[in-house]
């Protein structure tokens, strides 16, 4: 049960790290000159999406596995 929760969190964290790496890549910034505008707001929104998803998945797993 705990192993499943840990695996889900690891996969979500890996997705978050990959998203940041892609967003910060040099080629991504060169192709779209407007990309660097309002990055703080974009990163904050993306971070909240990941946090909400992780919490929701952990809650569903805990509920399901403790029934």
ZIKA-V378723 format. One record per backbone hydrogen bond with DSSP energy under -1.0 kcal/mol. NH is the residue of the N-H (numbers start at 1). CO is the residue of the C=O. E is the energy in kcal/mol with one decimal. If there is no record, write none. Layout:
BEGIN
nh: <NH/NH>
co: <CO/CO>
e: <E/E>
END
This chain:
BEGIN
nh: <5/6/7/8/9/10/11/12/13/14/15/16/17/18/19/20/21/22/23/24/29/30/31/32/35/37/42/43/44/45/46/47/48/49/50/51/52/53/54/55/56/57/58/59/60/61/62/63/64/65/66>
co: <1/2/3/4/5/6/7/8/9/10/11/12/13/14/15/16/17/18/19/20/25/26/27/28/32/34/38/39/40/41/42/43/44/45/46/47/48/49/50/51/52/53/54/55/56/57/58/59/60/61/62>
e: <-1.6/-2.5/-2.5/-2.3/-2.3/-2.4/-2.3/-2.4/-2.6/-2.4/-2.1/-2.1/-2.6/-2.5/-2.2/-2.2/-2.5/-2.4/-2.4/-2.0/-1.6/-2.0/-1.8/-1.1/-1.5/-1.5/-1.7/-3.0/-2.1/-2.4/-2.4/-2.5/-2.3/-2.0/-2.1/-2.5/-2.7/-2.3/-2.6/-2.4/-2.6/-2.6/-2.5/-2.4/-2.4/-2.6/-2.7/-2.5/-2.8/-2.8/-1.3>
END
